[in-house]
Amino acid sequence: MIGRLNHVAIAVPDLDAAAAQYRDTLGAQVGAPQDEPDHGVTVVFIDLPNTKIELLYPLGDDSPINGFLAKNPAGGIHHMCYEVDDILAARDRLIDAGARVLGTGAPKIGAHGKPVLFLHPKDFNGCLIELEQV
């Protein structure tokens, strides 16, 4: 059902410093910051030959990233994103298997302009999973 790894998301306490570290220290191609108000984050994508890294920074006081950073002040891996061909079919199959979809269960449009869903980390070995339709 799942396809390739689309990205690994890392919550960061300082978006500019994290982007500079990937660009200047690691020599990666770093994109421009992009606000995602529906998700409460500002993101920066780092392109790698085989996947992407997504840097997440809180957008507003009610951002879900604020709680994560309160528990992990230095930042850390927030979620893994996998590609799926049909997000509704994947959602229905996962629900039938007992997995919990976060929110209403209706896909939202993600940072790549494609439908996304998130799966409860307690159902996936403590890892928040994002599914993105490709």
C-alpha positions, 0 to 999 in steps of 0.5 A: 500500500505505501510507496516511497518515503516522501520526506522525514519531518524535523521540528526545529526551534530556529528555522533560519539556523536549521536551514543554514546548517543544512545549506552551509554545513551539509551543502544541501539544496534548501528551499524557501520558507513556506507558511502552511496555515491549515497545518499551523507550520512554516516549512522548509524543504531540503532536497536530497537525491533520494527523498526530502527533509522537511523542517517544521517551525510553529506558525502561530500560538496554537501550532501543534509544533509548539507542544512538540518543541516544549517536550523537545526544546532542541527539536527532533524528528516529528513524522515520516511521510509515505506516498500512496496512490489513493489516499481514500482507499488507504485511509479506509483500509487502515481504519478497517485494520484498526489504525486511527486517522487523526482529525476528521479523517478527511484529507487536507491539502499538504505543503506539496499541494496534494492530499495528506492524512496523519496516522496516530503514532501509538498505532505505528511504534510511536511514530507519527505517519503522514500519507501523501497521495501522489 
